[in-house]
Amino acid sequence: MNKKLTIGLVTGLLISNVATGYAFTKTYSEKNNIIKEQDSEINKLIDAIIEKNVSLDDFKNELNTYKIENKELSNTIQEQQSEINTLKKNLSKMKKREKESP
């Protein structure tokens, strides 16, 4: 009787362990699938961020190009304005000389 009891207990424990192991494996698989889905979503978000950063960098480069062009145009305008002022002064001097000469 003692042997049958021991065999019954061992069998019961083995069945319990198998059932617990199955439940653990099922839970582990479910959690692992959730983690994989979340990991995939995170990777998509990272890709979107990288894409936006590239776009932002492109925009910054374009903006810097416009700033450089603006500065060059401003310098050209200042040079031309200076040249115009010089020409106005020269014209004014010529008109004075014209009035002064007989």
Order of alpha helices (4+ residues) and beta strands (2+ residues): alpha
